[in-house]
Amino acid sequence: MIRLVARCALVSAFAAAGFAVPAAAADMARPQTSAPAVVPQPVFSWTGFYIGGNAGYGWGTGEDALGVAGIDPKGAFGGGQLGFNYQFGNNIVAGLEADIQGGDLSAGAPGLSASLGTLGTVRGRLGYAVGPVLPYVTGGFAYGNMSVDTLGASQSKTLTGWTAGAGLEYALTEHWTAKTEYLYTDLGSKFYDTLGASAGTTSQTARIGINYKF
């Protein structure tokens, strides 16, 4: 009886070993796979110098003598800008931008016309970066050259004042960005001898632009 029990135990042990060896071999033969490596996406930074161009449309309201005459300049313009941004660790972006535009924002009435041929600004910018998107507010110094023609006698003066507005900029690639922007500008007024009175203008401009970031 004891021998019979021993034989059964021995047979069971060999059977178990026989099943275990193929299973182990199958495990060894099966290729081991690992999860694919996750490649972090590059994070766009707004820090750096940039240069670009812009184009848009402006419409103004004549002040003082021009306002009485109903001379409200409007028209298209185009120009360029350059600036610098710095992005802080909390995604706040601060910068400084200078631009200059040329165009023909003009209007006229019998015996009187006015034209704003040059318009430029030097502005601070403050925004919050949401990845490649940068909404911002902006404001600062503005200047423009306005000509007034009275009965054929023309006189040009450089007016200075302030500007403020807001915009949205989007990073197209690592170096190229596109933006849209609105500005309200008050250039004050100056005395024009040919007019015999002070004249000036306020203007609103809407423009689009593209920048190359170094």
C-alpha positions as CSV (number, residue, x, y, z in Angstrom):
1,M,0.0,0.0,0.0
2,I,2.8,2.3,0.9
3,R,4.5,1.6,-2.4
4,L,1.3,2.4,-4.3
5,V,1.0,5.7,-2.6
6,A,4.6,6.5,-3.3
7,R,4.2,5.7,-7.0
8,C,1.1,7.9,-7.3
9,A,3.0,10.8,-5.6
10,L,5.9,10.3,-8.0
11,V,3.7,10.3,-11.1
12,S,1.9,13.4,-9.9
13,A,5.3,15.2,-9.4
14,F,6.5,14.3,-12.9
15,A,3.2,15.4,-14.4
16,A,3.3,18.8,-12.6
17,A,6.9,19.3,-13.8
18,G,5.9,18.4,-17.3
19,F,3.2,21.1,-17.4
20,A,5.5,23.7,-15.7
21,V,8.3,23.4,-18.1
22,P,6.3,24.3,-21.3
23,A,4.6,27.1,-19.4
24,A,8.0,28.6,-18.4
25,A,9.3,28.1,-21.9
26,A,6.3,29.9,-23.3
27,D,6.9,32.8,-20.9
28,M,10.5,33.0,-21.9
29,A,9.7,32.9,-25.6
30,R,7.0,35.6,-25.3
31,P,8.6,39.0,-26.2
32,Q,8.5,41.5,-23.4
33,T,6.9,44.8,-24.4
34,S,7.0,48.1,-22.6
35,A,4.8,51.2,-22.8
36,P,5.9,53.7,-25.5
37,A,8.0,56.6,-24.2
38,V,6.1,59.8,-23.8
39,V,7.9,62.6,-25.6
40,P,7.1,66.0,-23.9
41,Q,5.7,68.6,-26.2
42,P,7.8,71.8,-26.4
43,V,6.4,74.7,-24.5
44,F,6.3,78.0,-26.5
45,S,7.9,80.9,-24.8
46,W,7.0,84.5,-25.6
47,T,10.4,85.8,-24.3
48,G,12.5,87.5,-27.0
49,F,12.9,90.3,-29.5
50,Y,10.6,90.4,-32.6
51,I,10.0,92.4,-35.7
52,G,7.0,92.5,-38.1
53,G,4.5,94.3,-40.2
54,N,0.9,95.3,-40.0
55,A,-2.0,96.7,-42.0
56,G,-5.4,98.0,-41.1
57,Y,-8.1,100.7,-41.2
58,G,-8.5,103.8,-39.1
59,W,-11.2,106.3,-38.6
60,G,-10.9,109.6,-36.7
61,T,-12.9,112.5,-35.3
62,G,-11.7,116.1,-35.9
63,E,-11.3,118.3,-32.8
64,D,-11.6,122.0,-32.3
65,A,-11.9,123.8,-35.7
66,L,-11.9,120.5,-37.6
67,G,-14.8,119.2,-35.5
68,V,-16.9,122.2,-36.2
69,A,-16.2,121.8,-39.9
70,G,-17.1,118.1,-39.8
71,I,-13.7,116.9,-41.0
72,D,-13.3,113.3,-39.8
73,P,-10.3,111.5,-41.4
74,K,-10.5,107.8,-42.2
75,G,-8.7,105.4,-44.5
76,A,-6.3,102.5,-44.8
77,F,-2.7,102.3,-43.5
78,G,0.3,99.9,-43.2
79,G,3.6,99.8,-41.4
80,G,5.9,97.9,-39.2
81,Q,6.7,97.2,-35.6
82,L,9.5,95.9,-33.3
83,G,9.5,95.0,-29.7
84,F,10.6,92.7,-26.8
85,N,8.6,90.4,-24.6
86,Y,9.5,88.7,-21.3
87,Q,7.4,85.8,-20.0
88,F,7.5,85.2,-16.3
89,G,7.1,81.9,-14.6
90,N,3.4,82.5,-13.8
91,N,2.7,83.1,-17.6
92,I,2.4,86.9,-17.2
93,V,4.0,88.5,-20.3
94,A,5.3,92.0,-20.2
95,G,6.8,93.8,-23.2
96,L,7.5,97.0,-25.0
97,E,6.7,97.8,-28.7
98,A,7.3,100.6,-31.1
99,D,5.5,101.0,-34.4
100,I,5.1,103.4,-37.3
101,Q,2.4,103.4,-40.0
102,G,1.9,105.4,-43.1
103,G,-1.4,105.9,-44.9
104,D,-4.0,108.4,-45.9
105,L,-6.5,108.9,-43.2
106,S,-8.2,112.0,-44.7
107,A,-11.4,113.9,-45.2
108,G,-12.5,117.2,-46.6
109,A,-15.1,119.8,-47.0
110,P,-15.4,122.8,-49.3
111,G,-12.3,124.9,-48.8
112,L,-10.9,122.7,-46.0
113,S,-9.3,119.2,-45.8
114,A,-7.2,117.3,-43.3
115,S,-5.0,114.3,-43.7
116,L,-3.2,112.1,-41.1
117,G,-0.3,110.7,-43.1
118,T,1.9,109.2,-40.3
119,L,0.9,107.5,-37.1
120,G,3.2,105.9,-34.6
121,T,3.3,104.7,-31.0
122,V,5.6,103.5,-28.3
123,R,3.6,101.2,-26.0
124,G,3.9,98.9,-23.1
125,R,2.2,95.5,-23.3
126,L,0.8,93.3,-20.5
127,G,-0.7,89.9,-21.2
128,Y,-1.3,86.4,-19.9
129,A,0.0,83.4,-22.0
130,V,-2.3,80.5,-22.5
131,G,0.1,78.2,-24.4
132,P,0.4,79.7,-27.9
133,V,-2.3,82.3,-27.3
134,L,-1.6,85.7,-25.8
135,P,-4.4,88.1,-25.0
136,Y,-3.0,91.5,-23.9
137,V,-3.7,95.1,-23.1
138,T,-1.5,97.9,-24.3
139,G,-1.0,101.7,-23.9
140,G,1.5,104.5,-24.1
141,F,2.8,107.4,-26.2
142,A,1.4,108.3,-29.7
143,Y,2.4,110.7,-32.4
144,G,1.2,111.6,-35.9
145,N,1.8,114.1,-38.7
146,M,-1.4,115.9,-39.7
147,S,-1.7,118.3,-42.6
148,V,-4.5,120.9,-42.9
149,D,-5.3,122.5,-46.2
150,T,-7.3,125.7,-46.1
151,L,-8.3,127.3,-49.4
152,G,-5.1,125.9,-51.0
153,A,-2.8,126.9,-48.2
154,S,-1.4,123.7,-46.5
155,Q,0.4,123.3,-43.2
156,S,1.7,120.2,-41.5
157,K,2.3,119.6,-37.8
158,T,3.4,116.7,-35.7
159,L,0.9,116.0,-33.0
160,T,1.6,114.0,-29.8
161,G,-0.7,112.3,-27.3
162,W,-1.6,108.9,-25.9
163,T,-3.0,105.6,-27.0
164,A,-4.6,102.6,-25.4
165,G,-6.1,99.3,-26.6
166,A,-6.0,95.5,-26.6
167,G,-5.1,92.7,-28.8
168,L,-4.7,88.9,-29.3
169,E,-1.6,87.2,-30.6
170,Y,-1.1,83.6,-31.6
171,A,2.0,81.6,-32.1
172,L,1.9,79.9,-35.5
173,T,5.4,78.3,-35.2
174,E,8.4,78.6,-32.9
175,H,9.3,81.9,-34.6
176,W,6.2,83.3,-36.4
177,T,3.2,84.9,-34.6
178,A,0.1,86.6,-35.9
179,K,-2.0,89.2,-34.1
180,T,-5.0,91.4,-34.3
181,E,-5.2,94.7,-32.4
182,Y,-7.4,97.7,-31.6
183,L,-6.1,101.1,-30.5
184,Y,-7.8,104.3,-29.5
185,T,-5.5,107.3,-30.0
186,D,-5.8,110.9,-28.9
187,L,-3.3,113.2,-30.5
188,G,-4.5,116.5,-29.0
189,S,-4.4,119.6,-31.1
190,K,-2.1,122.4,-32.3
191,F,-2.6,125.9,-33.7
192,Y,-2.5,126.0,-37.6
193,D,-1.7,129.5,-39.0
194,T,-3.3,128.7,-42.3
195,L,-6.5,127.8,-40.4
196,G,-6.3,130.5,-37.8
197,A,-7.3,128.1,-35.2
198,S,-6.3,124.9,-33.4
199,A,-6.9,121.6,-34.9
200,G,-6.3,118.0,-33.9
201,T,-7.9,114.5,-34.0
202,T,-8.7,111.4,-32.2
203,S,-8.6,108.1,-34.0
204,Q,-9.5,104.5,-33.7
205,T,-7.5,101.8,-35.6
206,A,-8.1,98.1,-36.2
207,R,-5.2,96.1,-37.6
208,I,-3.7,92.7,-38.2
209,G,0.0,91.9,-38.1
210,I,2.6,89.2,-38.3
211,N,5.8,89.0,-36.3
212,Y,9.1,87.1,-36.5
213,K,10.4,86.2,-33.0
214,F,14.2,85.8,-32.7
